[in-house]
Every structure is written in structure tokens, then in C-alpha cells.
Amino acid sequence: MAYESRRVTISYFAAEEVCRVFGLPLDIPSQALGAALEKLIFTRGNVTSVQPPPAITEAPVIPNQPNKAALASMLNGYRQGEVA
């Protein structure tokens, strides 16, 4: 199997992220950055185990309670003929 080399352009943000992940300084030579990027690809990219999705816990449903004071006020207004 022949080894082929490819040129890849990555953003500065991606380069910073690779340096952060491996604890490297931002001014490392491009060959070292490329090696770190290859390591990241081959260690993170070959994960074959599928992790189960996190369990979603639903918040308890609290029923809406009517505003009894407002309802009583509306009812009293209706009885007195003040409803608009």
C-alpha cells in the first residue's frame, strides 16, 4: 500500500483548537501541527463504539391554576352589568 500525501488547509480557529486539545503552543512548526492533526483524526475518528444518547428527564408538569381573584372580579362585574 503506497503512502499518499495530501495538502489540507485548515482555519486558524481549527489550528488553535488542535493546539489547545494537545497542549501545544500556537507557534509550533507546521509539521508538528500536521502530526497533531493526524493524531486527532485517527484517535477521534476511529471511535467505533456508539454511546447511548443521554436520558432526557422531563420536568414535572405543573397545571396552570386560574387567577381566582381576577375571575371573581370579572364575575362580580358581569353580575353588575359592567362587562365591556
MOGIPE-V113206 format. One line per field, one symbol per residue. ss: DSSP state (@ for helix, = for strand, . for the rest). burial: b if it has 24 or more other ideal C-beta (glycine too) atoms within 12 Angstrom, else e. Layout:
ss->???
burial->???
This chain:
ss->...........@@@@@@@@@@@.......@@@@@@@@@@@@@@@.......................@@@@@@@@@@@@.....
burial->eeeeeeeeeeeeeebeebeeeeeeeeeeeeeebeebbeebeeeeeeeeeeeeeeeeeeeeeeeeeeeeeeeeeeeeeeeeeeee
